[in-house]
Amino acid sequence: MDATFDGTAVRAGSAAREQFYDARGYGRPDDGGVVLAPVEAAHLLFRGDLDSVVDRRPGGNGRRLGFPAFLASTAVSEVDFFVYKDLRDRGFYLSPVDRGGAGSGGAGANGDPGEFAVYPRGKGPWDDAVAYRVRAVSERATVDAGALHRLAAPAGDDTAGKAGREPTGVLAVVDEESETTYLELGTPTLSGSTHHDLPPAEGDLLADRVLVWDAPDPLYGRAFYGQPLDDGVQLSLVEAAYLARAGLLTVDGGEEAVVKRGREVEGDRFDRRLRAYGALRTAGIVPKTGFKFGADFRTYDDVADVADLGHSERLVRVLPPEYGFAPRDLALDVRLAHGVRKRMVYALTGTSEGIAWLSVGRLTP
């Protein structure tokens, strides 16, 4: 069976519609035939279900393209193809998301990352259900943090939408050996139960921390601020700034002096970390340093007494929303977090008060 390629889509007749769309969920019906995105046509060529594609593009000269020639042409991205093939091999029907209007070619059009709607097993494009929204990228791509947040599925917790009706957002990373790693994306609502009334305290501002002498017992013991030092507690600058802003800590120069010192030590990063720290504390979550894990914070949801402290649940990195991820760094963060039984969460913190929370984890579709 042959088909024709006009530069945006591959078209075939009525027999192709029955064989490809009706039976196996490829393409979409059109005028009695079927319209295939280039990546779908490439997979059918690879399987031998299409004999060739006639190149009707300007300069194509009506050549018949088999799978090697079609994949080597500019018709389809090999990254999109490897993700599409892998998901088909796993038993899924999937459709390229046409982000450029009818006939734009769907996934990978105009050099954009390919995006696919992946249907639950046993379902296809004729059903009103999507399990995953998958974006395909090379391991050498730079992935915009804001774009990942937009792709992430809404969720009420760190499960990234598995229990909800919204499809799960997924980043599919194709490495240099054409293996695909799937990263599940979520927009978690973070909440905990750690809220304690604290008496005011006084502290001394040092080079990059604050020491509170004769610290009230609840400061560390129940609310889990700082670390003990004899009868006192040493606070990080971000902890001290938060407490000073809440009127619970007095230092010479007030909150402004602590924030100024924080900016001297960390630059703009301090303001982002302080905003994320404050949002977590307001939500009843205790953030502590995540330095040993290469993160800004590790977090505890439910702290009643430090003497009975459980494991932290998350690692949090605070980033600007325009941050560009290297997929290798994402994979490293997720692998490390999984290895220490935590969830990897990013706080995308810009100049406004709002914070976009993004969780990332490994996924086996």
N, C-alpha and C positions, 0 to 999 in steps of 0.2 A: 504494500500500500504506500502511495506517495502523498505528499502534501506540499503546499507552497508557502514560502516565507516572503513577506512584503517589507521586512525591516522592523516591524513592531510585533507581529503575531504570525503564527503558523496556522493555516487553514486547511481543513480536509472535509470530505463529503459525508453523506448520510451514513455510509457503512462505518466510517470512523466514529461518528457520534455514537452509534450503537455499541461498537466495540470498546471505545475508549471512555466516553463520558458515562453512558448508561450502565456499563458493566463495571468500570473501575475508577470512576471519578476524575478522569483527566479533562481539563479544559472546561468550556462552557458552550451550550448549544447556540447556534447562530444560523438562521436561514436554512434549516434542515440539515446543516452540517455541524462541525465543531470548530471552535477557535481555541488554539493551544498557546499558552505562553512559551517562549523559547526554551525555558528550563524543562517544561513538561515534554516538549518535542524531543529535547536532548535525551531524556530518560527513555522515551519510547524508541528512539534510534538505538540507544545503548542495549535495550532489551531485544532488539530485532523486530519489534512490532510495527515500526515504520521502516520501509526499505531505504528511503531517502527523502530529503527535503529539497524542492526545487527553489533555487535562489532567485527571487524576483526583485531583489533590491537593485537600485541603480548601479550599474557596473557588475551585477551578479551574473549576467549573461546566461541566465537559465541553467546554471550548473546544478547537477544533482549532488547534494552534500550528504555523505554518510556521517556516522557518529564522529569519527576523528576530525573530519573537516569542519563539521558544524561546531564542535566544541572549541576548535582552534580559531574559529572566526570570532568576530566581535558580537555575534548573535547572543551569546550566553556567557555568564560568569562561571568559571569552574568552581568557585567557592559556593555559589548557589546550587550548582549541580551536585556537589558532594553532600551538602546538607539535604537536598531533596531526595537523593538516592538513599542516604542513610535512614531517613524517616520512612520512606517506602519499604526499605528492607525490614524495618521494625514493625511493619504491619499497619501503618497509618495511611489514610488518604489525606492529601493536603492540596491547597490551592495557593498560588502566588497572590499576594495582595496587590491589586492594581492601584497604585498610589498616584498615577499620572493621568487618570481618566480612561475611558474605553479605548482599548486597543493600544495602550501604551507599552505593552510588553510585560507588565506586572513586575515581579521581583527582579531586582538588579537593573531596572531600566535607568537610563541616563547616568550610570555609574553609581547610583545609590545602593546601599546595602539591600540585599534581597530580603523580603519579608513574606512569611507564609502563614496562612490560617490552617492549623492542623486539627482535624476532626477526631472525636473520640473513636477508639477502635470499634469497628462495626458500623460506623456512620460515615457519611460523605457530604459533598457540597450541596446535595439536595435536602439535607437535614438542617434543622435550626439549632445547631450546637457546635461550638468550637472549644476544643480542650486547651490548645496552646496558640499563642501568637509568637512566632519564632522569627528572629532577625539573624541573618547569616553574615558573619564577618570573618575576615582572615585574621590570623594571630598577629599579623603585622599592622593591622588597622589601628587607628586611634578612635576610641569610642567616647562620644560626648556623654557626660554624666546626666545632663538634663534629658537627653534623648532616651537614656535607659530608664529614667524615672517615668517618662511618658509611656514607655512600652510596658512598664511594670503593671501587673494586675492589681486592682484595688483589693485590699484584704484587711480584716479586722485584727489580724495577729501576724506572727512570723511564718505562717504556713503558706503565704504567697498565693492565696486564692484557691487552694485545692478543694476546700469545702464549699466554695461559693459558686455562683453561676457565671461569674466573669472568667474568661480564659486567662490562663497563667501566661505572663510575659516571659519569654525565654531568649537568651542570647546564645546562639550556636557559633562556636569558634572553631574554625578549621585550621589545623596546624600545618606545618610544612610537609608532613607525611600524609596529609589528607585525612587524618583522624579528626572526628568532631567531638568537642566537649560542650555539654549543655549546662548553662548557668541559669537557674531559676531566679526571677526577679519579683520582688514584692514591695508594697508600700505599707509597711506595718504601722499600726496604731500602738504606740508604746505607752504602757501604764504599769504602775507598781503600787505598793501599799506603804512605802516608807515615808511617813510624815510624822515629825516629832516637834514638839514645842521646846525651844532652847532658850536658856537665859543669856543675856548679852555677855560678851567677853572682850578683853583688851589684848592687843598683840603688838609685836615689834616687827616692822618691815625690814627684812634683810635683803641680801643681794637678789635672790630669786625665790624667796619663800617668806612666810610670816610665822613667827613663834608666838604662841599663846601660853603664857605662864599661868599657873594655878587655873588650868582650864576646867570648866564645869564638866562633871562626869558624862552627861549625855552627849557632849560634843563629839567625842569619839565612840564611846561605848554603845550608844544607841543610834545616833544619827550617822555615824561612820564618816565624820570629817577628819581628814589628816591622818597623822600617825603619832603615837605617843612618844614623848621624850621626857623621861623622869616624871615630874608632876605636870608637865605641860603637853601641848600638842603642836606639832609642826604642820602648817597648812601649805598647800601649793598656792601659787598666786591666783589661779582660777577659782579655787575654793574660797580664798580670802576675799577676792573681789565680789563673789556672789554673796557671801555673808555680810560684807560691808554694805552692799547695795540693799540687803534686806534689813539693815539696822541692827544686826546681831553681832557685829564686830567693829571695834573702834581701834584705829591706828592713826598715827600722826599723818596729817594730810588727807585722811578719810579715803573713801572709795577711789577718788581721783588719783591719789598717790599710788595705790595698788595697780590700777588700770594702766597708769603711765609706766610703771615698772614692768608690767606684763608686756606692753608694746615694745619697750626697750629690749626686752629679752627675746620676744618671739615675732615682733612685727604685727602685720595684719592678722596673722594666724591666731593671735591671742583673742582678738575680738570674736572671731568665728567660734573658737573653742568655748569662750565664756557664754556665748549665746546658746550653743548646744548644751553646755553644762546646765545652764539655768532652765532650759526647756525640760531636760531629763529630771532635774530635781523637782520642778513643778509637777511633773507627771508621777511623782512618787518613786522615782528610780534613783539609785545611788550610783553616780559615775566615779570610778577610781582610775588611776593612771593605767593605760594599756601599753606602756613603753616596752615591757618584756615581750609583747606580742606584735610589736611594730604598729600599734594603733594609738589613737588619742586616749580612748577610755575602754575599760571593761565595766560592765554594769551589773547591778544587783537589784532585782525587783522588790524583794520583801526582806527587809532587815529590821528585826525586832531587837536583837542584841548581837554585838560583834562576837561575843563568846560562842554564839551558836550560828555562825555564818555559813551559809551554803555556797555552792559554786556560782560564779558569775554566769549570766546567760548569754551575753553578747560581747562582741568587740565592736567598737564604734570608731570610725575615722571621719573627721570633720573636713569637708572639702568645699570649695566654691562651686556653684552650680554649673559654671562653664568649664569645669575640670575635664581634661581628656584622659581617659583610662587607656593604658596599654593592656590588652587582654591578658597578657602574661602576668601582669600585676594583680588583676582581678582573680585569676586562677590561683595565684600564690596566696592572696588574702583568704580566699574561700577554703583552700586546702588547709592552711594553718588553723583557721577558726574551727573547721570540722575536726581537726586532730586534737584540739583541746575542748571539744564538746560545746562549742559556742556557735552562735549565729553571727554572720558578718553583716553589719549595718553601716551605711554611710549617711551622714548628716550633711545635706547640701545646703549650705548656709551662705546667703548672699547679703546684700546691703539692706534688704527689708527685714522685718521682724519674723517673717515666716520661715520655716525650715521644711524642706522636702526630705522625707526619710525614705531610704532605699535599702532593701535587704537583698542579699545575693547568696545563693547556695547551689551546690551541685545537684544535678537532676539526671536521672535515667528515665527517659520517656518510655 
